[in-house]
Amino acid sequence: MVAVVTLALSGCQGKLSNGFLPDTISDSGRRVTDLWIGSWIAVLAVGAITWGLMLYAAIRFRKRKGDETLPVQLRYNVPVEMLYTIVPVFMVAVFFYYTARDEAALTDTSKKPDVTISVVAKQWSWDFNYIDSNVHESGVHVDPSLPDARAKMPTLYLPVNKRVEFVLNARDVIHSFWVPSFMTKLDMLPGKTNILQIVPTQTGVFQGKCAELCGAYHSQMLFMVHIVPQAEYDAEMKRLADIGQTGLIPVDVSREKMVPADANKIPAPARTGGN
């Protein structure tokens, strides 16, 4: 039995150390994982103490056979009541501090990006504008149950170990840009522009998806992510140019009119499709 348990736990060790989250492939992933694990440790500790005290009280002060008297009735206990007030407030303050600290780091876009990509979500696919290379890929809805579905899905290429800035917009309804292995996501709102910066740290093929219910085929709004060396990324940009996918798909054809302040966040060529 011990051998079986040991074998089972050894198989889970890698995932357990990650809090059962996906392996991270971005510079921000470790921060999210640490916050997640720390939160669970705190919650489990509070749960264990709370349930322990409840079980202790139920057993220690249970009614015993032949005991017909009532226990001592307590109305006030100021020190205990202060403890029950101060400890939760302190815990909430600690949670707030670490959450605010990590959220500020995850949403920081002050650093100069190496690559800028305009991502436009639409029912039920994605458009990718590679601003610096002046090329694009326009996606169409693909049923993931079809043969070779992954090959037909829109594909986002990213250079490894380069800071990528995503300029996020939605053409129709609210969507959300999510690559689970990035450990972060950001909503995409019609008429608004959100910006996210990520440094991919590992090469490979991963999947992205919409994380906001957006209609009948929301669950099929998928895309592939290829994180590749710089030379391979440059080759893909050249391939898109060679097959005529030059220029940028304009954001201004969206259903909702852009808020002027947010429109200015979009690189000028991507607003109208100009070069």
MOCOR-V792720 format. One record per residue. RES is the residue in one small letter. SS is DSSP state (a for helix, b for strand, c for the rest). Layout:
# MOCOR-V792720
res=RES ss=SS
res=RES ss=SS
This chain:
# MOCOR-V792720
res=m ss=c
res=v ss=a
res=a ss=a
res=v ss=a
res=v ss=a
res=t ss=a
res=l ss=a
res=a ss=a
res=l ss=a
res=s ss=a
res=g ss=a
res=c ss=a
res=q ss=a
res=g ss=a
res=k ss=a
res=l ss=a
res=s ss=a
res=n ss=c
res=g ss=c
res=f ss=c
res=l ss=c
res=p ss=c
res=d ss=c
res=t ss=c
res=i ss=c
res=s ss=b
res=d ss=c
res=s ss=c
res=g ss=a
res=r ss=a
res=r ss=a
res=v ss=a
res=t ss=a
res=d ss=a
res=l ss=a
res=w ss=a
res=i ss=a
res=g ss=a
res=s ss=a
res=w ss=a
res=i ss=a
res=a ss=a
res=v ss=a
res=l ss=a
res=a ss=a
res=v ss=a
res=g ss=a
res=a ss=a
res=i ss=a
res=t ss=a
res=w ss=a
res=g ss=a
res=l ss=a
res=m ss=a
res=l ss=a
res=y ss=a
res=a ss=a
res=a ss=a
res=i ss=a
res=r ss=a
res=f ss=c
res=r ss=c
res=k ss=c
res=r ss=c
res=k ss=c
res=g ss=c
res=d ss=c
res=e ss=c
res=t ss=c
res=l ss=c
res=p ss=c
res=v ss=c
res=q ss=c
res=l ss=c
res=r ss=c
res=y ss=c
res=n ss=c
res=v ss=a
res=p ss=a
res=v ss=a
res=e ss=a
res=m ss=a
res=l ss=a
res=y ss=a
res=t ss=a
res=i ss=a
res=v ss=a
res=p ss=a
res=v ss=a
res=f ss=a
res=m ss=a
res=v ss=a
res=a ss=a
res=v ss=a
res=f ss=a
res=f ss=a
res=y ss=a
res=y ss=a
res=t ss=a
res=a ss=a
res=r ss=a
res=d ss=a
res=e ss=a
res=a ss=a
res=a ss=a
res=l ss=a
res=t ss=c
res=d ss=c
res=t ss=c
res=s ss=c
res=k ss=c
res=k ss=c
res=p ss=c
res=d ss=c
res=v ss=b
res=t ss=b
res=i ss=b
res=s ss=b
res=v ss=b
res=v ss=b
res=a ss=b
res=k ss=b
res=q ss=c
res=w ss=c
res=s ss=b
res=w ss=b
res=d ss=b
res=f ss=b
res=n ss=b
res=y ss=b
res=i ss=a
res=d ss=a
res=s ss=a
res=n ss=c
res=v ss=b
res=h ss=b
res=e ss=b
res=s ss=b
res=g ss=c
res=v ss=c
res=h ss=c
res=v ss=c
res=d ss=c
res=p ss=c
res=s ss=c
res=l ss=c
res=p ss=c
res=d ss=c
res=a ss=a
res=r ss=a
res=a ss=a
res=k ss=a
res=m ss=c
res=p ss=c
res=t ss=b
res=l ss=b
res=y ss=b
res=l ss=b
res=p ss=b
res=v ss=c
res=n ss=c
res=k ss=c
res=r ss=b
res=v ss=b
res=e ss=b
res=f ss=b
res=v ss=b
res=l ss=b
res=n ss=b
res=a ss=b
res=r ss=c
res=d ss=c
res=v ss=c
res=i ss=c
res=h ss=b
res=s ss=b
res=f ss=b
res=w ss=b
res=v ss=b
res=p ss=a
res=s ss=a
res=f ss=a
res=m ss=c
res=t ss=b
res=k ss=b
res=l ss=b
res=d ss=b
res=m ss=b
res=l ss=c
res=p ss=b
res=g ss=c
res=k ss=c
res=t ss=c
res=n ss=b
res=i ss=b
res=l ss=b
res=q ss=b
res=i ss=b
res=v ss=b
res=p ss=b
res=t ss=c
res=q ss=c
res=t ss=c
res=g ss=b
res=v ss=b
res=f ss=b
res=q ss=b
res=g ss=b
res=k ss=b
res=c ss=b
res=a ss=c
res=e ss=c
res=l ss=c
res=c ss=c
res=g ss=c
res=a ss=c
res=y ss=c
res=h ss=a
res=s ss=a
res=q ss=a
res=m ss=c
res=l ss=b
res=f ss=b
res=m ss=b
res=v ss=b
res=h ss=b
res=i ss=b
res=v ss=b
res=p ss=c
res=q ss=a
res=a ss=a
res=e ss=a
res=y ss=a
res=d ss=a
res=a ss=a
res=e ss=a
res=m ss=a
res=k ss=a
res=r ss=a
res=l ss=a
res=a ss=a
res=d ss=a
res=i ss=c
res=g ss=c
res=q ss=c
res=t ss=b
res=g ss=c
res=l ss=c
res=i ss=c
res=p ss=c
res=v ss=c
res=d ss=c
res=v ss=c
res=s ss=c
res=r ss=c
res=e ss=c
res=k ss=c
res=m ss=c
res=v ss=c
res=p ss=a
res=a ss=a
res=d ss=a
res=a ss=a
res=n ss=c
res=k ss=c
res=i ss=c
res=p ss=c
res=a ss=a
res=p ss=a
res=a ss=a
res=r ss=a
res=t ss=a
res=g ss=c
res=g ss=c
res=n ss=c
